[in-house]
Amino acid sequence: MLFTQSLKKNFQFRYVYHKGRSFANRRLVMYIIKNGTAENRLGISVSKKVGKSVVRSHVTRLIRESYRSMEAELKRGYDIVVIARVSCNEASYWEVRDSLRHLMKKHNFFCPEEAEKKAGVADETAHFLYEKARYSKAECTAEDAAYLKKLG
């Protein structure tokens, strides 16, 4: 992640829990507070209720990748703690990304509208192609595969 470090220490998490603002949805809970630096610090918490270690690691990677994909659009100078709920253990990448994006919007954490619109078009197109390949019997065309590869 380009503009983000990790929260690692217990006292850092506790500070964000006690002083930060929180919003929640079905899959995630997010706490945010200003940290006075020029970069964000991200902490991810996945409890044993979510599943065994393989499942917890998978959920952590999904959250981190979702954050990384929208990192350029976000304001800087905040401590962020994301807590995964039990319903997150069976969620796909797109569902986790949408949940995280929803919480970021609730916190008014995105920079200007232009960046969000540009990223939203690419995300929606990639999501459409992903769902098309996943649920339809027809496979992706060569153009669709090239577009998905270009997006990463």
N, C-alpha and C positions, 0 to 999 in steps of 0.2 A: 504494500500500500504506500502510495507516494507521499501523502500528506498526513499520515496517521501513525501513531505509536500505539503500543498495547498498554492497558492497565493490567498490572500483575499483582500488586500487593493488596492485602486484605483491607488496609486502612484507606486505600484509594477507592475501592469499591464502597466501603461503608460511608465515606464522605459523600459520594455521589448519591447513594441511597437516601441519606438523611437530608441533604441540602438541595438535591436536584428536583426538577419537575418530572412527573411521570405520566405516560399515556400507555394504554394497553389495547390489544385486540385479541382475537381468538388464539393466535399462535405465539405472539411475542409481547413482552413488556419492555418499555424503553425509558431510561432515566437520562436526563441531560442537564448539565450545568456548565457555565463558563469556567475556563481554567486559566485565563490570563496569558496564554502563550499563542504562538502563531500557527499551531497545528492541533489537530484533534487527537484524542486518546480514546481508544475503543477497548471496552472490556466485554467479554461474552461469558455468560453464566448458563450452564446446562446442568441441571441437577440429576441425581440418580433416578428420579421418578420418570424421566424421559425414556430411559432405557439403559442397556448395558453399555460398556465403554465404546464399542464399535458404533452404536447408534448415536451416542453423545458426540463422538468425534465427527460423525457425518453431519449432524445438525450444526455443530460449530463451524465446519467448513462451508456449509450452505450459507450461514449468516455472514461469515467473513467475505465470501465471494460476492454475495448480494451487496454488501457495503462497498466493496472494492469497485463494483460496476457503476455505482452512483457517486463515488467519492469526489469526482471533479465538480459535481454540481452542488456540493454541500458547503455551508459556511464553515469557517475555521475558528479554532480557539475554544473548543468545547471538550468536556469529558463526557463520554457516552457509555452507558452500560445497557446491554441487550440481554434480556433473560428469556430463555426458550421455555414455552409451556409444553405440557405433555402432548398436545395435539400437533406439535411440530415434528414429532418423530416419524410420521408417515407422509409429511408434506413434500412436494416436489420443489425443485429450485425456484420455479416460477411463483409458486404459492408463497414461499418464504420471501422472495424478492418483493412481491406485491404487498405482503404484510409489513415488511420493513419500510417500503416506500410510503405506505399509508401512515405509519407512525412518524416518519420524517415530515410528512405534510402537516400532520397534527401539531408537531412542534414548530412548524414554520421554519424548517431547517434548510430549505433549499435556497440557493442564490437566486439570481434573476430568472424570470420566466423563460427567456430565450433558451437558456441552457437546458432547462427541463423539457421544453418542447422538442428540441433537437434530439435529446436522449430518448424521449418518450416515443418518437416515431420509429427509431431504430429498435427499441425494445419491443414495441407492439408488433412490428413486422417479424422480428425474430421469434417472438412468442407465437404468432400465427403460424409460421412455418414449422416450428417445433410441434405444435399441437396437430397440425396437418399430417406431419410425418408419423406422429405417435398414434393417432386415432383413426386415420383413414387407411383404407386398404391400398390406395395409390401411394406410391413412393414419391419422394421429393424429386423434382426435376433437377437437371444439372445446374440450372440457374439458381434454384433455391439452395442447393448444397453449396455452391460457390459463395452465395450471399452469407449463409450461416458461417462458413469458414472465415470469410473476411471479417465478420463481427467478432469472431473469437469464440 
